[in-house]
Amino acid sequence: MKQLLRITDRISIWSGRGFSFLLAVAMFIIVYEILVRGIFGIPHKWAFESAVYCCGAVYIVGGAYTLYKNAHVRMDVLTSRLSERTRSILDLITFPFFVLFCGTILWKGWLLGLDSFMLKETSGTAWNAPLYPLKLLVPFGAVLILLQGLTKLVRDSYMAVTGERLD
């Protein structure tokens, strides 16, 4: 069981770190665009949109890594005063909502991504970039978050029952 949890953790780490390089790409694009536009007065149609796409991909796929790091936004004012065991019990109670959320994103993301792919949907801007690669990342990101959430469920269950961490 621990080996399976470690594999899921590694997948989350890989996806988070693997896609994080896109932030550097986005930063390079933005700096390049600012310099070229400022010095030569030549704007590029693709610059802003491609930087947004890079950041969007990191946002979509980075959710599992964020969950692994336990860095999602939560009501720390309330939960920080509770014991780790009580927090785990609360997480177990709210887990069905997590599954409903991830399941909805997976289902609708797949349908919208598939439609976008079939239609070869583009942004409709001057650059007219394809949207389907980014939209197809949505269900992929939902699967990664769901896998990491299941790992968290196992760890929270162990903590709730035994009062000890499962690493």
N, C-alpha and C positions, 0 to 999 in steps of 0.2 A: 504494500500500500504506500509506504513512504517513497518507494522508487517512482511510482506513478505520480505522486504529488510533486516530486522533484522534476520529473519530465515536464509537467504542466508549467511549473515555475520557470524552467529553462525556455520553454516556448514563449512565455510572456516576456522574459528578459530579452530573448532574441528579437522578438517583434518590436519591442520598445526601442532597443538600441539599434536594431537594423534599420528602422525607419527614421530614427532621430537625425541621421545624416541629411535628411531632406530639409531640416531647419537651417543647416549650413548652406545648402543649395539656395534656399529662399533668401537667406541673408546676402549671399553673393549676388543673386539676381537683382535684389533691391539696391544694393550699393552700386553695382554696375549701371543700372538704369539711372540712378541719381547722377553719377559721374558723367555718363554719356549725354544725358539730357542737359546737364548743367554746363558742360564744357563745349559740346558740339551742337546742342540744341536739337538733337535727334531722338525723339521718343520711339520706343519699340512697342508694337501692338501686343506682343506676347509677354512682356515682363511682369506686369502686375498680376495678370491672370495665372501665370505659371507659379509665381510665388504663393498666391492664395491656394493653388492646387497642392503644392508641396506641404504647406501648413495644414491643409485639410486632411491630407493622407496621414500625417503624423497624429493629428487629433483623433481620427477614426481608429487607427491601428494601435495607438498608444494607450488606449483604455485598459487593456489587460495588464500592461506594465504598471500603470497607475494603481490598479487594484492590487497587484502583487506588492507594491510598495506601501499599500494602505494610505494612499495620498488623495483619495477622492474627497470632495467637499462633504462635510457632515456637521452635525450639530455638536461640536466639541464642547460647547458650554455645558451641555447636559451630560454627555457621555464621558467626559474627562474625569468626572468625579466618581464614576462607577468602577468597580473592579473589572479586571480583564474577563473574568468568568461571566459576569453580568452583561458586559458588552457583547460577548459571544452569544449569550442567550437572546439578547435583543436582535443581533444579526440573524440568528436562526428564525426568529419570529417574522422578520421582514424579508427573509429569503424568497418566499413565494412572489412577492412584488418585484424582486430583482429578476426572477425567472420570467415573469410576465413582461417586464420591460425589455429584457434581452430577446425574448421570443418574438415580441412585436417588431423590434428593430430588425431581427433576422428575417422574419417573414416578409414584412413590407419592404425592407431593403433589398431582399432578393427579387421580389416582384418588380420594384422600380428599377433596379440595376439591370435585370434581364430585359425589361421593356426598352430601357435606354440603349442597351447593346443591340437589340434587334432593330431599333430605329436608327442606329448610329447617331444618336443625339449629340448635338454640339451646343456650344454656349450661346451662339447667336450674336456674338460680339464681332468686332473687326478681325480679331485673330481666329475666331470660330473654332476653338479647341474642342476636342471630343470630351464629353462628360462621362461616358460610360465607364472608363477605367476607375475614376474616383467613386462613382456610384456602386460599382461592383466591389469596392473595398468595404462598403458598409456592412454587408452580411458577413464578410470575412472578419471584420473587427468585432462584430457581435458574437461570432463563434469563439473568438479568442477570449472575450470578456466572460462569456458563459463558462468556458473551461476553467478559467481562473476563479470564477465564482463558485464552481463546484468544488474546487480545491479548498477554497475558503470555507465552504460548508462542512467539509470533512474535518478541517482543523477546528472550526467553531464547535462542532458536535463533540469532538474529543475534549476540548476545553470545558464545555458545559458539563460533561459527564465526569471527567477525572479532575478537573481543576488544574491540569498541566498542559503546557504547550506541546504541540506535535510538530516537530521540525523535520 
